[in-house]
Every structure is written in structure tokens, then in C-alpha cells.
Amino acid sequence: MLIKVGDNVSVNVRKVLPREGKITNISIATTAADPAGERGVQIKKYETELNYSGSIDYETENGDQYWAYFSQIEKDI
């Protein structure tokens, strides 16, 4: 799936219902010691089928801010 900054996504947070929000940042890991990509490369879009390590920052409808690994993204909505 292609994700882009500004897309709405559903994220698996190990609860009954997934959390939904809008992507505000995408980070790609550049070292094994930084799997979330916090010190990696910031990008505007990413094809999840590439299977890189990294994460997204996202904001829920009520303004709460979270982050998630790429593997936690269930779908774009």
C-alpha cells in the first residue's frame, strides 16, 4: 500500500478497535539500532511493500498525536 503524508490510516494498537488518524510524518530507518527511523530519513510517501523499517507519526481527529511502526498500519482509509 502506498502511504503519504496527509493520508488517513487505521493503526493496530493491540486494542479491540484500531486507532485512526492522519499521517503527519513518515520516517525510514537507516540503521538497525533505530528501527523506528527517528534519526533516519523523513519522506513524504512510502510503498509499504518495500518492507523497510520505519514509522509514521499521526494525529487523531481529536488532536491526539501518536506514532506507529509501518507493520502496525492496517489500511489507509
C-alpha positions as CSV (number, residue, x, y, z in Angstrom):
1,M,0.0,0.0,0.0
2,L,1.2,3.5,-0.8
3,I,1.0,5.9,2.1
4,K,1.5,9.6,2.0
5,V,1.7,12.5,4.5
6,G,-1.9,13.7,4.8
7,D,-3.5,10.2,4.3
8,N,-5.9,8.8,6.8
9,V,-4.8,5.4,8.2
10,S,-6.0,2.8,10.6
11,V,-3.4,1.6,13.1
12,N,-3.3,-1.6,15.1
13,V,-2.6,-0.6,18.7
14,R,-3.4,-4.0,20.3
15,K,-6.8,-3.0,21.4
16,V,-10.3,-4.1,20.3
17,L,-10.6,-1.3,17.8
18,P,-7.8,0.2,15.8
19,R,-6.9,3.8,16.2
20,E,-7.4,6.1,13.1
21,G,-5.6,9.3,12.2
22,K,-4.0,11.4,9.6
23,I,-0.3,10.8,8.8
24,T,1.8,13.9,9.7
25,N,5.3,12.4,9.1
26,I,7.0,9.3,7.6
27,S,10.5,8.1,8.8
28,I,12.7,5.5,7.2
29,A,15.3,3.7,9.4
30,T,18.9,3.9,8.2
31,T,20.5,1.8,11.0
32,A,19.4,-1.4,12.8
33,A,19.7,0.4,16.1
34,D,17.0,2.9,15.1
35,P,14.1,0.7,13.8
36,A,11.5,3.5,14.0
37,G,13.7,5.8,11.9
38,E,13.7,8.6,14.4
39,R,17.2,9.5,13.3
40,G,16.6,8.3,9.7
41,V,15.2,9.9,6.6
42,Q,12.0,11.9,6.6
43,I,9.9,11.3,3.4
44,K,6.5,12.4,2.0
45,K,5.4,9.0,0.7
46,Y,6.3,5.3,1.1
47,E,5.3,2.0,-0.5
48,T,4.9,-0.4,2.4
49,E,5.5,-3.5,0.1
50,L,9.2,-2.4,0.2
51,N,9.4,-3.7,3.8
52,Y,11.8,-1.1,5.1
53,S,11.9,-0.4,8.8
54,G,10.4,2.9,9.9
55,S,7.4,4.6,11.3
56,I,4.7,7.2,10.9
57,D,3.6,10.0,13.1
58,Y,-0.2,10.5,13.0
59,E,-2.8,12.7,14.6
60,T,-6.3,11.6,15.6
61,E,-9.5,13.5,14.8
62,N,-9.5,15.0,18.4
63,G,-5.8,16.2,18.0
64,D,-4.0,13.4,19.9
65,Q,-0.6,12.6,18.4
66,Y,0.9,9.1,18.2
67,W,3.4,7.2,16.2
68,A,3.4,3.6,14.9
69,Y,5.8,1.2,13.1
70,F,4.9,0.5,9.5
71,S,3.9,-3.0,10.4
72,Q,1.1,-1.6,12.6
73,I,-0.6,0.1,9.7
74,E,-3.7,-1.9,8.9
75,K,-5.0,0.1,6.0
76,D,-5.4,3.6,4.6
77,I,-8.9,4.9,4.8
